[in-house]
Amino acid sequence: MASLRDVAAHAGVSVATASRVLNNAELVRPETRERVEKAMQELLFTVPEPSQPEKLAGLFVPDIVNPIFTQITQAIETKARNAGWAIVLCTTGDLASAEREHAQGFFTRQITNLIFVSSVAANTAEHLPHYQALLEHGARLLFINGAPNDLAAPAIGDDEWAAGRISAQHILDLGHRSIGFITGVETTSSRSHLRLSGIQEMVATVPDAVIYPTHSEWGVEGGVVGAAKLLESHPDITAIICASDLTALGAMNYCQSKGISVPEDVSILGSDGIELGRWVFPSLSTVAQPIDAISDYVATWLTAEETTQVSSTATPDIAFRPTLIVRNSTTKKKHKQK
């Protein structure tokens, strides 16, 4: 595209003169104006649009190794782009120091809409003052699947209590009564406790059903360790509910390494709904996060940024209902031959 300097050179005038013609200044001779306007036409010169402030939002995720964070990121980026926003992604490694550093970097670059997915606050009991400091300096914060307590910022995610009830109901309906549950480390936020509470409530409705919870690190390795602890201490367990799909894959790996058939001997149910679960063997039954609903909310929150004000009290959580996806890793409990 031709610049004003190109127009000036083509018309044989100074850039200042070409600028005066562009701005309809009167101190230009008619023949000079005509020559400049002709040059503009010949060079297809167009007046540049006034620059608009960039609509950028920072997105924090623990990592992009876990497929659920990749899927959430992709959904948010797509919905945000459709709403006219661009997403700047960073990973924190689940470290408070990295999260603070990225947040400060975004804020100094005037990226003040910050979205935290499974934030550091979701997995620690530490006091994290940087969130409040960001709010006090004018940032807008949105938390997904885990937030600090008593912070005046919206917190959304899947309904953990409902996820627990859905998980337990599926396993109970298949006839299982001795059930294990693998969740994350004990410093995890109340979200995991809500899931366990939902499971316990459903199990309590069946007189002979028992739930055995255990804590382990998140991820595949945590699933291996958790399944080992459960099945070694409670060999009568016939089903294991896992708080993430990667944990479930680790539990399946442990069972298969010990000659325990999945699902004939032990049914395994995951949580998240990662695409990988469709392609493992056996394919993984899971309780899928409501990613569409979450990403829709993010887009709405971004587009409302000019009118939304931070309230003086904590905003209630907004929880979206997850969905049960039944595949081949869960089946009816076998009745032993007498």
N, C-alpha and C positions, 0 to 999 in steps of 0.2 A: 504494500500500500504506500502511495506517495506521501511524503511529508511536506510540511509547509516550506521547508528549506528547498526541497525539490521544485516546488511551484515557483519560488522566488528565482531560482537559477534559470528555470525554463522561460520565465517572463522577463528576465534581465533586470530584476529589481532587487532591493535588499529584503532580508527576512522581515525587517521592521515594517517596510511598506506593504509586503504581502499580508502581514498580520493586521495592519490598519484596514486593508480591503476586507479581510475576513470578518473584522469586527465592525464593519460599516462606518468607519471613521470618515469624517467629512474632508479632512485635509489630504485628499488624494485627487490628482487630476483625472478627469473622465477618461482620457486615452490610456492612462496608466491602469486605472481600475479595470477597463475593458481588457487590457492585455493580461492582467493577473487572473481575471475571471475565466478568460479563454484557456489559460494555462491549467487552471483547476479542472476544467472540463476535459481537456486533452489528457491529463494525467489521472483522471478519475479520483481526484482528491475528495475525501469526505471529512467532515468535522468529527474529530474523535469524541466519543461519548464521555461524559464526566465519570471519573472512576468511582466505583462503589466500594464501600468497605467489604472486605472478604468475610463471608460467613463460614467461619471455621470453628470446629468443636474438637476438643481433645478427648480421646477414648483410651482409658486405662484398662488393660487386661493382665492377669498374672503371667500368661505365656501364650504362645500360639502352637505349642506342642499338643496340648489337649484339644481334640477336635471340637469340643463344645464351644470353646472360646473363639475358634476360627469361624464356626457357623454363626454365632451371635454377632461377631464383628462384621461378617459379610452382610447379614440381614440389616444391621444398623446402618452400614455404609450405603447400601442400596436405597433404603427408605429415606435417609438423610439427603442423599444426592437428588432424589426425586423431589424433595422439598426445597432444593436450592442450597444445601449446605454441603461442605466438604469435611471429611473426618481425618484427623491427624492421629495416628495410632502409636501407642508406646506400650512396652511390656515392663512389668515391675519385678518379675521374679518373686512376687509375694513378699517383697521387702519394703518396709516403711521408708527407709532412706531413699530408695530408688523412686518410690511414689512421690515423696516430697520434692525430690530433685526435678522430676519431670513436670510436676505441677508448677513449680516456680518458673521453670523454663517456658512453659506455655503462657503463664500469666505475664511474664515480662515481654512476651511477643504479642500481647493483647488478645490472646486466646483465653477467653474468660468463661466459656461454656464447657464444663468438664464433666465427663461421664465415667463413672467407676464401675467396672464389672467385677464382681467377687473381689471387692477392694481388700486392701490389707486389713481394714477394720473388721472384715467379715471373718477373719481367721486369727484374731489375736485379742488378748485381754488388755493390751497396752493402752495407755492414754495417748491419743494422737491429736495434738492441738492444731495441726496444719489445716485440717478441714475448717475449723472455726475461723482461723486466720484468713483463709481464702474467702469465706463468706463475708467477713468484716471488711475486706478490701474490694468487695463488689463482684466476686465470682458467683456464677450459678452452678450448683452441683446437683447431679442426679446419680443415685446409687442403684445398681442392679444386682440382685441376689446377694445382699449383705450390706449393712450400713452401720455407722456408729449410732449409739443410743442418744436420744435427746438432742439431735441436730436438726436445725430448721432447713431441711432439704428433703425433697421427695425421694422415697425409696420404693422401688418396684421389683417384681420378680415373679417366679412361680410360687404357687401356694404350697409351701412345704408340708403343712399339716394335711392338706388334701392329698398330696403325693404319698404321704405315709399311709393314709387310709386306703387309697387306690391300690398301692402295692400289697398291703396286707390282705385286702379283700380278694385280690386275684389269687394269691397263694393259698388262702383259706378255702376259696371256692374249688381249688384243685385237690383239696383233701389233706393238705399238709398241716401238721399240728406241732411239730418240733422245728422251729424256724430260727435261723440266725440272721443277724443284721450287722453289716460292716459299714461304719461311718468314719468320718475323718478324726483328726486329732482332737483331744478334749478341749483345747482352747478355741475350737470353732464356735462361731456365734450361735445365738439362739435358734437360727434357722434349722440346723441339724437336730436340735432338741425338739423343735416343732415336728419334724418328720418322725422322730422316734415316738413322740407323743401320739401322733396319728396312728402309727403302727400298733402301739400298745392298746389304744382304745378299741381298735378292731379285734385284736387278739383276745382282749378281755371279754368279748361277746361270745366266744366259743369256749366252753368249760374246760376242755382238755388241751387247749392250745397254749404253747409257751414260746416266748420270744427271748432269744439270747443275744443282746447287743455287745459289740466289741469295737474298740477304737483302733485305728491304724492310720498310717500316712495315706494321703490321697494318691491316686494313680494305680497303675498296674501292679507295682511291687507291693503297695499297701493291700491290694486285693489278695495277693499270694499269701502275705503274712496273716491277714485277717482270717482267710479261709482255713489256714493251718491251725490257728488258735481255736477257732470254733469247732472244727471237726475232730481235733485231737481231744478237746475237753468235753465235747458233746457229740459222740459218734452217732447218736440217734437222729441228728438233724437231717431233714430230707429236703429243705429249701433254704436258700440264702438270699436275702434282699440286700442290695448294695446301694450306697448313696451316690454312686456315679457309675457310668458305663465303663470307664477305664478300670475302676475297682472290680467291677463284675468280670471283665476280661481276665484280670489277674486271678480271681477266684476260679474261673473256668480252667485257667492254665494249671493251677495247683491241683484241682480235681483230676484233670487228665493225666498229670504227671504221677499221680498216686493210683491210677487205675480206677478212679471213681467216675462212673459214667454220668455225663450231663446230657439230658435231664433225667435219665432212667433212675439213677441213684440219688442225685441231688439236683433239684431245679434251681436255676440262678436267674434273678431278675435285676436288671440295671436301672439306672436313672440318668436321664439327659436327652437321649434320642439322637446320638451321633450317627452319622451315615455309616461308619465302619461297622456298626452293629448288624447291619443287613448282610454283611459279606463274610463274617467269621462263621466258623462251624462248631457247634450249631449256631444258627443266627440268634441274636440276643433279644429276648423280650425286655422291654424297658418302659419306663414312665417318662415320656418326652416333655421337655420344657416347652412352654408356649412362646416360642421365639417370634412368631409373627406378631402376636399381641404386644410383646415387649418392644419390638422394633417400631411398631406403629406408635406406641406411646412416646418413644424417644423422638420421632419425627414431629409429633404434635408439640412436645415440650420445646423443641428447638424453634419451631415457627412461632411459638408464643413468647419468645424471649423478650420482645420489646414491651410486653404488657404484664408479664409475670413478675411479681415482687416476692422477695424472700420474706416469709412470715416470721413473726416473733416467737412462735412456738413450733415444736416439731411437727412435721407433716406426717399423717398416718401412712402406713405401708399400703401399697396397691398390689394385690396378689392376683395373678392370673392362673386359671385352673390348668394343670398339666393333663396329658392324654396317655392312656395305656396303649401300648403297641405290643400285641402278643405275637411272638415268633416261636422258635423251636427250642429255646433253652429252658422253658418251663413246661411241665406236663403234670398230669394227675399222679398223685402219690400211688405207688405200687402197694398192694396189700400182700403181706408176706403169707406164703403158704403154711398152713398148720401141719 
